Amino acid sequence: MFTSKTFAYVHSQTSAGIAVHWSSRSTTVDIFVNSQNTQGLAGALVQSIAENSIGEWNNRSNITLRKNVTTGSGQDQLNELYFSSDQSFFNGSSVLAVTNVLFLQASGEIVNADIIVNATRFFSVDPMDEYYLGNVLTHEAGHFLGLAHSPVSGSTMFYAAIKGQHEVSYDDIAGIYDTYPTGDPAKGTISGTMVGGKSLAKVFGAHVQALSVKTGKVMGSSISEIDGKFSIGGLPQNDQYIIYSSPVDPENLPDNYANVRSDFCEASKKYRGSFFQSCGASTEGFPLAVKLNSSAVNAGSITIRCGLDVPPEYFQTKNITPAQFNVNAYTPSGVGGTFVGYFSSAELAAGTPDYFELDLSGVDWNTVSTSPSLYLELKIANQPFYSAFKAHVNVKYGAINYDVTPDYVREADGWVNIDTFERIPINRALSSDNVFEIKITPEDLPAGIPYLKDDLFPASSTLQDSLYFYLVTASIVKDNGDGTYTQVASKNDLLSDNRSCPDAANTYALTNYSARGIANSERDKGGGCGTVDMGEDGKGGGPGGFMVGLILSFIISYASSRYSKMV
């Protein structure tokens, strides 16, 4: 018996690194739900919540979960979901549920899986609550299918219990599609190799995220392997992606990643989160937009970085109004632009604003689109990078001074989104109205809002970035007249990797996996994914076999195809 911890839209893996998955011989997997519980939750309601949670994963890939009803538990040969008061399953009272997955070590093929819910814990039936039963069941269903934990904030597979997990996110959808692909010609993959130092040493264990220029959302993520390679599959084609990479604490990774290092900068400091940009001084602070117009694009070598680059011109004109930094002037071709800005701690405390400009007064709009209804689509993101502040945005154009509201948007699933997404009309008749001055004022969490920091930045005590930075993306869209918009123009970059400009001089390659030693007594405790109660203080119930405030997975595998039921 082998016990391993798992992580993210990094797939659950065998000890040899093979992805854990259900057999391709069947596209439908049955799961039997026993709704009996000691909390007084109506059986029909539990069945309905389970149906919705299981259904969130269906029609996303080449596998379907089929819910059945049962009154039993621990039944041989059945995949089950049931409540249990047996604390030997949960390894601590802070665990809300576990998923036991039995698979073949040689192939990674799953032969049986059970979801076991801690009957001694309280669960809400309100989808807006953190402790909504559907949050736990949808997360556990992801593990049931072979997905591990995701460090992508707001995803169902995020490794802490948060609001909104009952609805799968883009990262979850990409992960399940990558595991069970349908051959959809509209999907594609971005791959590359994470490197550092003059020798282009391969970086093991970098977390790589792909942010869509169209949606402003993280659409998928991956963790680089021992050879530095990463692959983010299941991404929608005909889009551009901003690549953001950051180190991950090895304590939060599967055992396959146990010897991950990040202390590759001067004085053994960790490399930091940074955006993929081309080499050369003129590209500093301008993330490269990687086009995905085919089934696969290799971005080449992407360096880790010891610092966060911002454009020199932005830095030199920071805080000056009217704005003297025109983003569109630094777009190689196309209309729009992307850049990285930041606030110091003093600027955050004082609420000192940044100013920048998008001067589109000289654009011949007939060459862009014949649509009479064009908009500047402005996205300002910091939440996905754990840059913990709120960007309060004001846009001035012509005689209009527009303050962007609302500031805090609680989405339908309960997740609180604080990134800015705004469309501002283009005046085809009066070019002077197409000079947009944008003011960004940083806010700490103001008094009076009904949210805690962990509502906006879950597990912030562990993941919060030390800098207050943001990503600006601007493009042009047209109104389709039916409530939808289509992008018609954006900046166009030539793909150029970082082989000639590697950072992090002290990077060295790791030559082999080096799993942390686990005592036999700990191996014998293997008990599935545990959804940990973060508690009111965000610290969970203490380490005790589970990391503080995190969810761990224990995948139990057999080397033989003959197996018996785990209890």
C-alpha positions in Angstrom: 0.0 0.0 0.0 1.3 3.4 -1.0 0.1 6.7 0.4 0.6 10.1 -1.3 -0.6 13.6 -0.9 -1.9 15.3 -4.0 -2.3 18.9 -5.2 -3.9 20.6 -8.1 -5.1 20.9 -11.7 -1.9 19.1 -11.3 -3.6 15.8 -11.7 -3.5 13.2 -9.0 -0.6 10.9 -9.8 0.9 7.5 -9.1 4.4 7.4 -7.5 5.7 7.2 -11.1 4.0 10.4 -12.1 1.1 8.7 -14.1 -2.2 10.7 -14.0 -4.9 9.0 -11.9 -8.0 8.5 -14.0 -11.1 6.3 -14.6 -10.8 3.8 -17.5 -11.3 5.1 -21.0 -13.3 1.9 -21.7 -16.3 3.5 -20.0 -17.5 7.1 -20.3 -20.0 6.8 -17.5 -19.2 6.1 -13.8 -21.9 5.3 -11.2 -21.8 6.8 -7.7 -24.3 5.7 -5.1 -25.5 8.4 -2.7 -26.8 7.6 0.8 -28.4 10.8 2.2 -29.0 9.5 5.7 -27.4 11.8 8.3 -27.6 12.8 11.9 -27.8 16.6 11.3 -31.5 16.6 10.4 -30.9 17.5 6.8 -33.8 16.3 4.7 -32.8 13.3 2.6 -34.4 14.6 -0.6 -32.5 17.9 -0.2 -29.2 16.1 0.3 -29.9 14.0 -2.8 -30.7 17.2 -4.7 -27.5 19.0 -3.6 -25.5 15.9 -4.5 -27.1 15.7 -7.9 -26.2 19.3 -8.6 -22.6 18.9 -7.3 -22.0 15.8 -9.4 -23.7 17.4 -12.4 -21.2 20.3 -12.3 -18.6 18.0 -13.7 -20.7 16.5 -16.4 -20.7 17.7 -20.0 -17.2 19.2 -19.4 -15.2 16.3 -20.8 -15.4 12.7 -22.0 -16.7 11.3 -18.7 -20.1 11.5 -17.0 -21.0 10.8 -13.4 -24.3 9.1 -12.9 -26.0 9.4 -9.5 -27.8 6.5 -7.9 -29.6 6.3 -4.6 -28.6 3.8 -1.9 -29.3 3.2 1.8 -26.1 1.3 2.4 -22.5 2.2 3.0 -19.2 0.4 2.8 -20.7 -1.8 0.1 -18.2 -3.9 -1.9 -17.6 -2.9 -5.5 -19.8 0.2 -5.3 -18.6 3.8 -5.6 -20.4 5.6 -2.7 -21.1 8.9 -1.1 -22.3 8.7 2.5 -22.1 10.4 5.9 -20.0 8.7 8.7 -19.2 9.5 12.4 -16.2 7.2 12.3 -13.4 9.7 13.0 -10.7 7.2 11.8 -11.7 8.4 8.3 -11.0 12.0 9.0 -7.8 12.2 11.0 -9.1 15.2 13.0 -12.4 17.0 13.7 -11.5 19.9 11.3 -11.9 17.6 8.3 -15.3 18.0 6.5 -15.0 15.1 4.1 -12.6 12.7 2.5 -12.4 10.9 -0.8 -10.7 7.5 -0.9 -9.5 6.6 -4.4 -8.2 3.1 -5.2 -6.1 2.8 -8.4 -3.7 0.5 -10.1 -0.1 1.7 -9.5 1.1 0.6 -13.0 -1.5 2.4 -15.0 -3.1 5.0 -12.7 -6.5 3.5 -13.6 -9.1 4.0 -10.8 -11.0 0.9 -9.8 -13.1 2.3 -6.9 -13.7 5.6 -5.1 -15.8 6.7 -2.1 -16.7 10.1 -0.8 -17.2 10.1 3.0 -18.7 13.2 4.7 -18.0 13.9 8.3 -21.4 13.4 10.1 -20.1 15.3 13.2 -19.7 18.6 11.3 -22.3 21.2 10.6 -23.3 21.8 7.0 -25.5 24.6 5.6 -28.0 24.2 2.8 -27.5 27.9 1.8 -25.4 28.2 -1.4 -24.0 31.5 -0.2 -22.5 30.0 3.0 -18.9 28.8 3.3 -20.1 25.6 4.9 -22.7 24.9 2.2 -22.8 21.1 1.7 -22.6 21.6 -2.1 -19.2 23.3 -1.8 -17.8 20.1 -0.2 -19.5 17.6 -2.5 -18.5 19.4 -5.7 -14.9 19.6 -4.5 -14.8 15.9 -3.5 -16.4 14.9 -6.8 -13.4 16.5 -8.5 -11.1 14.2 -6.5 -13.4 11.3 -7.3 -12.6 12.0 -11.0 -8.9 12.2 -10.4 -8.2 15.9 -9.9 -6.1 17.1 -7.1 -5.9 20.5 -5.5 -5.6 23.8 -7.2 -3.8 26.9 -5.9 -6.0 29.0 -8.2 -8.1 31.3 -6.0 -11.8 30.8 -6.4 -11.6 27.4 -8.0 -13.6 24.4 -6.8 -10.4 22.5 -6.3 -8.8 25.2 -4.3 -7.2 23.6 -1.3 -9.1 25.5 1.4 -12.8 25.6 2.1 -14.2 28.8 0.5 -17.5 30.2 -0.8 -18.5 29.3 -4.3 -16.9 25.9 -4.6 -20.2 24.3 -5.6 -19.8 25.7 -9.1 -16.8 24.7 -11.1 -14.4 27.4 -12.4 -12.5 27.8 -15.7 -9.4 26.1 -14.1 -11.5 23.2 -13.0 -13.1 22.8 -16.4 -9.7 22.9 -18.1 -8.4 20.3 -15.6 -11.2 17.8 -16.2 -11.1 18.2 -19.9 -7.3 17.7 -19.9 -7.9 14.4 -18.0 -10.7 13.2 -20.2 -10.4 15.0 -23.6 -13.1 14.8 -26.2 -10.9 16.0 -29.1 -12.8 19.3 -29.2 -11.1 21.3 -32.0 -11.9 24.6 -30.1 -9.6 23.5 -27.2 -5.8 23.9 -27.1 -2.7 23.6 -25.0 0.0 26.0 -24.0 3.3 24.4 -22.9 6.8 25.6 -22.1 9.8 25.1 -19.9 10.5 27.1 -16.7 14.2 28.0 -16.4 16.6 30.1 -14.4 20.3 31.1 -14.3 22.8 31.5 -17.1 22.8 27.8 -17.8 19.0 27.8 -18.2 18.6 25.3 -15.4 15.2 23.6 -15.4 12.9 24.8 -12.6 10.9 22.1 -10.8 7.6 23.0 -9.1 6.8 26.5 -10.5 3.1 27.3 -10.5 2.1 28.5 -14.0 -1.2 30.2 -14.7 -2.8 31.2 -18.0 -5.0 34.4 -17.9 -7.3 35.0 -20.8 -7.1 38.5 -22.4 -10.7 38.0 -23.5 -12.2 37.1 -20.1 -9.6 38.4 -17.6 -9.9 35.1 -15.8 -7.4 32.3 -15.0 -8.4 29.7 -17.5 -6.0 27.0 -16.4 -2.8 26.2 -14.5 -0.1 23.7 -14.1 3.1 23.0 -12.1 6.4 22.4 -13.8 7.9 19.0 -13.6 11.4 17.8 -12.9 12.5 18.7 -16.5 11.0 22.2 -16.1 8.2 21.5 -18.5 4.6 22.6 -17.9 1.5 22.0 -20.0 -1.9 23.7 -19.6 -4.5 21.9 -21.6 -8.2 22.4 -22.1 -7.8 26.2 -23.0 -10.2 27.8 -25.4 -8.6 28.7 -28.7 -8.7 32.0 -30.5 -7.6 33.9 -27.5 -4.4 35.3 -26.0 -3.0 34.3 -22.6 -0.9 36.1 -20.1 1.5 33.7 -18.4 2.1 34.2 -14.6 4.4 32.0 -12.7 5.2 31.8 -9.0 6.9 29.5 -6.4 4.8 27.1 -4.4 5.7 26.0 -0.9 6.7 22.3 -1.2 4.7 21.5 2.0 1.6 22.1 -0.2 2.7 19.8 -3.0 2.3 16.1 -3.6 5.2 13.9 -2.5 6.3 13.8 -6.1 7.3 17.4 -5.6 8.9 17.1 -2.2 12.3 18.4 -3.1 11.1 21.5 -4.9 13.3 24.5 -4.2 12.7 28.3 -4.7 15.7 29.9 -3.0 17.4 30.8 -6.3 17.9 34.5 -5.8 20.6 36.6 -4.1 21.1 35.7 -0.4 19.1 32.5 -0.9 15.9 34.5 -1.3 12.9 33.0 -3.1 12.1 33.9 -6.6 8.9 35.8 -6.8 5.6 35.8 -8.9 6.2 37.4 -12.3 4.8 37.7 -15.8 6.2 36.2 -19.0 7.7 39.0 -21.1 10.1 39.1 -24.0 13.8 40.0 -23.6 14.9 43.6 -23.9 14.6 46.8 -21.9 11.6 48.0 -24.0 9.5 45.0 -22.9 10.0 45.4 -19.2 6.7 45.4 -17.4 4.8 44.6 -20.6 3.6 40.9 -20.3 3.6 39.0 -23.5 0.2 37.9 -24.8 0.6 34.3 -26.1 -1.8 33.6 -29.0 -3.5 30.2 -29.0 -4.9 29.9 -32.5 -4.1 26.2 -32.9 -4.3 23.0 -30.9 -0.9 23.5 -29.3 1.5 26.4 -28.7 4.9 26.0 -27.1 6.0 29.3 -25.4 9.6 28.1 -25.2 11.8 28.9 -22.2 10.2 31.1 -19.5 12.5 32.5 -16.8 11.7 32.7 -13.1 12.4 36.2 -11.8 13.8 37.7 -8.6 11.9 41.0 -9.1 8.6 42.3 -10.5 9.2 44.3 -13.7 7.2 47.5 -14.4 7.6 49.8 -17.4 10.3 52.4 -16.8 8.1 55.0 -18.4 5.3 54.2 -16.0 7.6 54.4 -13.1 9.1 57.7 -14.1 5.6 59.4 -14.5 4.0 57.6 -11.6 1.4 59.8 -9.7 1.5 62.6 -12.3 -1.8 63.9 -13.6 -2.8 64.4 -16.4 -1.3 61.0 -17.2 1.9 61.0 -19.2 2.2 57.2 -19.6 0.2 56.1 -22.7 -0.2 52.3 -22.7 -1.2 52.1 -26.4 2.1 53.8 -27.4 4.0 50.7 -26.3 1.8 48.2 -28.1 4.0 46.6 -30.9 0.9 46.4 -33.1 -2.8 46.3 -32.7 -5.1 48.5 -30.5 -4.9 48.3 -26.7 -2.2 47.1 -24.4 -1.1 45.3 -21.3 1.2 46.4 -18.5 2.1 45.8 -14.8 1.8 48.6 -12.2 2.3 48.6 -8.4 1.8 50.5 -5.2 4.2 50.7 -2.3 3.0 50.1 1.3 3.1 53.9 1.9 1.0 54.6 -1.3 -1.5 52.0 -0.1 -1.8 53.5 3.3 -2.2 57.0 1.9 -4.4 56.0 -1.0 -2.0 57.6 -3.5 -3.4 57.0 -7.0 -1.7 55.8 -10.2 -2.5 57.5 -13.5 -2.1 56.1 -17.0 -3.6 56.9 -20.4 -5.0 55.0 -23.4 -4.8 57.5 -26.3 -6.9 56.0 -29.1 -7.7 59.4 -30.8 -5.6 58.5 -33.9 -7.2 55.1 -34.6 -9.0 54.6 -37.9 -12.0 52.7 -36.5 -13.1 51.5 -40.0 -10.0 49.4 -40.2 -10.8 47.9 -36.8 -14.5 47.1 -37.2 -17.5 48.4 -39.1 -19.6 47.9 -36.0 -21.2 51.2 -34.8 -21.1 50.0 -31.2 -17.4 49.7 -30.2 -16.1 49.7 -26.6 -12.8 49.9 -24.8 -12.8 46.9 -22.6 -10.6 47.6 -19.5 -9.5 44.9 -17.1 -7.5 45.5 -13.9 -6.6 42.4 -12.0 -4.8 41.8 -8.7 -6.9 39.2 -6.9 -5.6 36.2 -8.9 -2.0 37.0 -7.8 -2.8 37.5 -4.1 -1.9 41.1 -4.3 -4.1 42.1 -1.4 -5.8 45.5 -2.1 -8.8 46.8 -4.0 -8.2 48.9 -7.1 -10.7 51.8 -7.1 -10.9 52.9 -10.8 -12.0 56.2 -12.3 -12.0 56.8 -16.1 -12.1 60.3 -17.6 -12.8 60.8 -21.3 -14.0 63.9 -23.1 -16.4 65.7 -20.6 -17.2 62.5 -18.8 -15.7 61.6 -15.4 -16.8 58.0 -14.7 -16.3 56.3 -11.4 -16.4 52.5 -11.7 -19.0 50.8 -9.4 -19.7 48.5 -7.7 -16.4 47.9 -6.0 -17.1 44.5 -4.5 -19.1 42.1 -6.6 -20.6 39.0 -5.0 -21.1 36.6 -7.8 -24.0 34.1 -8.1 -22.1 31.3 -6.4 -21.0 33.4 -3.4 -17.4 34.2 -4.6 -16.5 37.8 -4.1 -14.7 39.2 -7.1 -12.8 42.5 -6.7 -11.1 42.7 -10.1 -12.3 45.5 -12.4 -14.0 44.7 -15.7 -15.4 47.7 -17.5 -16.6 48.6 -21.0 -16.3 52.3 -22.1 -18.0 53.5 -25.4 -15.8 54.5 -28.3 -16.9 57.7 -30.1 -16.4 57.1 -33.8 -17.4 60.7 -34.6 -15.3 62.7 -32.0 -11.7 61.5 -31.7 -11.0 63.6 -28.7 -13.5 61.5 -26.7 -11.2 58.5 -27.3 -8.4 59.7 -25.0 -9.0 57.8 -21.8 -7.2 58.8 -18.6 -7.5 56.1 -15.9 -6.9 56.7 -12.3 -6.4 53.7 -9.9 -6.6 54.4 -6.2 -5.5 51.6 -3.9 -7.8 50.7 -1.1 -7.2 48.5 1.9 -10.3 46.7 3.0 -12.5 49.7 4.1 -14.6 49.6 7.2 -18.3 48.7 6.6 -17.9 46.1 3.9 -19.4 42.7 4.9 -16.3 40.7 3.9 -13.2 39.5 5.6 -9.8 39.3 4.0 -10.1 35.6 3.5 -13.4 36.1 1.6 -11.4 38.0 -1.0 -8.0 36.3 -0.6 -8.5 32.8 0.8 -5.7 31.4 2.9 -4.1 34.9 2.7 -1.8 34.3 5.6 0.0 31.7 3.5 -0.4 33.0 0.0 -0.5 36.8 0.2 2.1 38.5 -2.0 4.5 41.0 -0.4 3.9 43.6 -3.2 0.8 45.5 -4.1 0.7 45.1 -7.9 -1.8 44.8 -10.7 -2.2 43.8 -14.3 -3.9 46.1 -16.8 -5.3 44.7 -20.0 -7.1 46.8 -22.6 -8.7 45.7 -25.9 -11.6 46.7 -28.2 -14.9 44.8 -28.4 -18.1 45.2 -30.3 -21.6 44.9 -29.0 -23.4 42.1 -30.7 -26.8 43.5 -29.6 -27.8 40.4 -27.7 -26.0 41.0 -24.4 -22.7 39.5 -25.7 -19.5 41.2 -26.9 -16.8 40.1 -29.4 -13.2 41.2 -29.2 -12.2 42.9 -32.5 -8.8 44.3 -31.6 -6.0 43.8 -29.0 -2.3 44.2 -28.9 -0.3 41.7 -31.0 3.0 40.3 -29.8 5.5 38.1 -31.6 6.3 35.0 -29.4 9.8 35.4 -28.1 11.1 33.4 -25.2 13.7 34.1 -22.4 16.7 32.0 -23.5 18.8 35.1 -23.9 17.7 36.8 -20.7 17.4 34.3 -17.8 17.1 35.7 -14.3 17.7 34.1 -10.8 21.4 33.5 -11.2 21.6 30.8 -8.4 19.1 28.5 -10.0 20.2 24.9 -10.2 18.4 21.8 -11.6 17.1 19.1 -9.4 18.2 15.7 -10.7 15.6 13.3 -9.1 12.5 13.0 -7.1 13.2 12.9 -3.4 9.9 12.1 -1.6 9.8 13.1 2.1 10.1 10.1 4.4 6.8 9.1 5.9 6.6 6.8 8.9 4.8 3.5 8.4 2.3 4.5 11.1 1.5 7.6 9.0 1.2 5.6 5.8 -1.4 3.3 7.5 -3.6 6.3 8.2 -4.2 7.1 4.5 -7.7 8.5 4.3 -8.5 10.5 1.2 -8.9 14.1 0.5 -9.8 16.1 3.7 -11.7 19.4 3.2 -10.4 21.4 6.2 -12.5 23.8 8.2 -10.6 27.1 8.0 -12.4 28.3 11.2 -13.3 31.8 12.1 -9.6 32.7 12.5 -8.7 31.1 9.2 -6.3 28.7 10.8 -8.2 25.5 10.8 -7.9 22.9 13.6 -4.2 22.7 13.8 -1.7 20.7 11.8 -2.1 17.2 13.4 -1.5 15.2 10.2 -3.2 17.9 8.1 -1.6 21.2 7.0 -3.1 24.2 8.7 -6.1 25.6 6.8 -5.4 23.3 3.8 -7.0 20.3 2.2 -4.8 17.2 1.9 -5.4 14.2 -0.3 -4.3 10.7 0.4 -4.6 8.4 -2.6 -4.4 4.7 -1.8 -3.2 2.4 -4.6 -2.6 -1.2 -5.2 0.0 -2.7 -7.5 -2.4 -5.6 -8.3 -5.7 -5.6 -10.1 -7.1 -7.7 -7.4 -8.4 -5.5 -4.6 -10.7 -5.5 -1.6 -12.9 -2.7 -0.2 -11.1 -0.2 2.0 -12.9 0.7 5.2 
